[in-house]
Amino acid sequence: MLLYIILAFMLDSLYYVMFVVAFICCIFTYKSLDKNFKWFLPFLAFGVFYNYPAIFQLLIINHTNAWCNNFNDILEFICYTMFIMSFDDRTKRKKFVYIAAGVIVGLTLIDIFLIQGFWHRATIAIVIQNIFGLWLVCDYYYRLLNDDNDEYIELISHPPFLAITGIFFYYLAMTFYYSCFSFMVYKNNYHFYLIAMTLLDLNSLMLYGLFSFSFICFFRKNNLSS
């Protein structure tokens, strides 16, 4: 059990290291990035500064840091939604998605302040956000596979596919985690907490690893074409 706790702590630290790596990769490849990817720089910069005090539990107030994580989830949801939709040229579709996302953000605020409480994780709203995000990712995959463009796309090095796949795995793990969160964690199920946190950290490593790889692919592509 002690070994498992040490492993979980190391993974949590490695998760932050990967966040920093993704931020550094974004800085060095920024000029090569497509305009749809350039917003990752301020997004990752915010994440680096936000997660640093969180590692040392400096954001805990009233015995919890759920209050700030709820608002961070809203920011991530908005950014990821806009990023995925930046690859959709259908104006009416974008309008519908943005309206639906706005409604979900509104429901999240209601969940935070009126339902589950300011000091608790807004698990109901988070699961709704994640399911909506998974639907957007699947819609992107469908459009990508049914694209009539004659240009050959090598998915393993296609930056949008890599980044959105990272988001897909992130949302998938988050959906599982927060579907069980209220029942298992608030019931003080210690074993679930360790397993779930480890899976969540590994999934975050995959997310920021794929982000980094997508930035590098942009850089490599521009260097080969120049």
Buried (B, 14 or more C-beta within 10 A) or exposed (E): EEEEEEEBEEBBEBBBEBBBBBBBBBEEBBEBBBEBBEBBBEBBEBBBEBBEEBEEEEBBEEEBBBBBBBEBBBEBBBBBBBBBBBBBEEEEEBEEBBEBBEEBBEBBBBBBEEEBEEBBBBBBBBBBBBBBBBEBBEBBBEBBEEEEEEEEEEEEBBBBBBBBBBBBBBBBBBBBBBBBBBEBBEEEBEEBBBBBBBBBBBBBBBBBBBBBBBBBBBBEBBEEEE
